Amino acid sequence: MTGAAGWGKWSLSVPVGAGAPPLLDADEPPPFEILNPEGSASLLLVCDHASNRLPRRLAGLGLTAEQLHRHIAWDPGAAAVARGLSARLDAPLILSRYSRLAIDLNRPLESPELIPARSDGVPIPGKERLSAIARDARIDALFLLYHHAIAQWLDRHPDPKLRLISVHSFTPMLAGQSRPWPVGLAYGRDPRLARQLRPALVRQFGRLVGDNQP
């Protein structure tokens, strides 16, 4: 199948789970958006929680409009920051187009938080009695396409100096706990890029820069 608008001449092939009905209607946006795919920076920006949109067939997951505008549904402001960085750095950017309440693109498939039953104390009614087929439909329509878009872009740009940065935002309070950091750096096994970025952030924000926090 072809990719999202902005993917241009490239094609995207992904595995699809057997028996999972389509989740997205033909007139709904594709699961990801790519900006500036031929940007000159040795950098790929991604934004996993860019949108609070839900597929029409999920009927709002039983949540109110106010709840869907809260941080439980997306990372407010993250998409705007990512777009600004893409423009200033001439870097390609891949953004998600659907809410993490449908499926969290920043979790492994085996994670219990992949399709959350609760978020910051709010129960997600649409998660109740979720069948394996319905779960597969979310994985096929949203998760796999997004991550294969990232993987295929990386395959087409084999640059040993390339860095990948995922842009997120966080709420200053979560589950009643204060999160005082004005900005944070999160990383896994390889801290090298975070260590390079930290001095500049400390100069701008002071020493309260989160180190894998929040």
C-alpha positions in Angstrom: 0.0 0.0 0.0 1.1 3.6 -0.4 2.1 5.7 2.6 0.7 9.0 3.9 0.6 12.3 2.1 4.1 13.7 2.1 5.7 10.2 1.7 6.0 11.2 -2.0 7.3 8.6 -4.4 8.1 6.0 -1.7 6.0 3.0 -1.0 5.3 1.3 2.3 4.8 -2.4 2.8 3.8 -3.8 6.2 2.6 -7.1 7.7 -1.1 -7.2 8.5 -2.7 -9.4 11.1 -5.1 -12.0 9.9 -8.7 -11.4 10.6 -8.4 -7.8 11.8 -11.1 -5.6 10.2 -10.0 -2.2 9.0 -10.0 0.4 11.8 -9.8 3.6 9.7 -12.5 4.6 7.2 -11.3 5.6 3.7 -11.9 9.3 4.3 -9.9 9.4 7.6 -6.3 10.6 7.7 -3.5 8.0 7.5 -1.8 7.2 10.7 1.3 9.3 10.2 2.5 12.5 8.5 5.9 13.1 7.1 7.3 16.6 6.8 10.5 17.6 5.0 11.5 14.0 4.2 14.6 15.2 2.3 15.8 17.6 5.0 19.6 18.0 5.0 20.2 17.5 8.8 21.7 14.2 9.9 18.7 13.9 12.2 15.2 12.3 12.2 12.6 13.8 14.4 9.5 11.8 15.5 6.5 12.8 17.6 4.6 9.7 18.9 1.9 11.6 20.7 1.2 14.5 18.3 -2.5 14.2 18.1 -5.6 13.5 20.2 -7.7 12.3 17.2 -9.4 9.0 17.6 -10.5 6.7 14.7 -14.2 7.3 14.1 -15.0 3.7 14.7 -13.8 3.9 18.3 -16.6 6.4 19.1 -14.5 8.5 21.4 -13.8 5.5 23.6 -16.6 6.7 25.9 -14.7 9.8 27.0 -15.8 13.4 27.1 -14.4 16.1 24.8 -12.7 17.7 27.9 -10.9 14.4 28.7 -9.8 14.0 25.1 -8.1 17.4 25.3 -6.1 16.5 28.4 -2.6 15.1 28.4 -4.0 11.6 28.8 -4.9 11.7 25.1 -1.7 13.3 23.7 1.3 15.5 24.4 0.0 19.0 24.1 2.4 21.3 22.3 4.7 18.6 21.2 3.7 18.7 17.6 4.2 22.4 17.4 7.7 22.1 18.9 8.6 19.2 16.6 7.4 21.2 13.5 9.4 24.2 14.7 12.5 22.1 15.1 12.0 20.5 11.7 11.9 23.9 10.1 14.8 25.5 12.0 17.1 22.4 11.6 16.0 21.4 8.1 15.3 18.0 9.6 12.7 15.4 8.5 9.8 14.8 10.9 7.4 11.9 11.3 4.3 12.6 13.4 1.5 10.3 14.6 -2.0 11.4 13.7 -4.0 9.4 16.3 -4.3 9.5 20.1 -2.2 7.3 22.4 -5.5 6.2 24.0 -6.2 4.2 20.8 -2.7 2.7 21.0 0.4 4.1 22.6 3.1 4.2 19.9 5.8 4.7 22.5 5.3 1.3 24.1 6.4 -2.2 23.0 3.7 -4.5 21.7 3.9 -6.6 24.8 3.5 -3.7 27.2 0.3 -3.7 29.4 0.3 0.1 28.7 0.0 -0.4 24.9 -3.7 0.1 25.0 -4.3 1.6 28.4 -7.3 0.8 30.6 -6.7 3.9 32.8 -4.6 7.0 32.3 -3.8 9.4 35.2 -6.7 7.9 37.2 -9.2 8.2 34.3 -10.8 4.9 33.2 -10.9 4.3 29.5 -14.3 2.6 28.8 -13.4 1.7 25.3 -10.7 -0.6 26.6 -13.2 -2.8 28.5 -13.7 -6.3 27.0 -11.3 -5.5 24.1 -11.2 -8.6 21.9 -8.0 -9.9 20.3 -9.3 -9.0 16.9 -10.0 -5.4 17.9 -6.6 -5.2 19.5 -5.0 -6.4 16.2 -7.0 -3.9 14.3 -5.4 -1.1 16.3 -1.9 -2.6 15.9 -2.3 -3.0 12.1 -3.9 0.3 11.4 -1.9 2.6 13.7 1.1 1.0 15.4 2.7 -1.0 12.6 2.3 1.7 9.9 3.8 4.4 12.0 6.8 2.3 13.1 7.4 0.9 9.6 7.4 4.5 8.2 10.2 5.3 10.6 12.1 2.1 9.9 11.7 2.6 6.1 12.9 6.2 6.3 16.0 5.0 8.2 16.6 2.2 5.7 16.6 4.7 2.9 19.0 7.1 4.7 21.9 4.9 6.0 24.0 7.6 7.7 26.2 6.5 10.6 26.1 10.0 12.0 22.3 10.2 12.0 20.5 10.8 15.3 16.8 10.1 16.1 15.0 12.4 18.5 11.5 11.8 19.8 9.7 15.0 20.9 7.3 14.8 23.9 5.7 17.0 26.4 4.7 16.3 30.0 2.2 17.6 32.5 3.6 19.3 35.7 1.4 17.0 37.9 0.8 13.3 37.4 -1.1 11.1 39.8 -0.8 13.8 42.4 3.0 14.0 42.1 4.8 17.2 41.2 7.1 17.1 38.2 9.2 20.3 38.6 11.5 19.9 35.6 11.1 22.6 32.9 12.6 20.2 30.4 13.8 16.6 30.5 16.0 14.3 28.5 15.0 10.6 28.2 17.2 7.9 26.8 17.7 4.1 27.0 21.0 2.3 26.8 22.9 5.0 24.9 23.2 8.4 26.8 25.6 10.1 24.3 23.2 12.4 22.6 21.6 13.4 25.9 25.0 14.2 27.3 25.7 16.4 24.3 22.4 18.3 24.6 22.3 18.7 28.4 24.9 21.6 28.8 22.9 23.7 26.3 19.6 23.0 28.2 21.2 23.8 31.5 22.4 27.1 30.2 18.9 28.0 29.2 16.7 26.4 31.9 19.1 26.1 34.9 20.3 22.9 36.5 16.9 21.5 37.0 17.0 19.5 33.7 15.5 16.0 34.0 17.8 13.1 33.5 15.4 10.3 32.4 12.9 12.3 34.4 9.9 12.5 34.4 
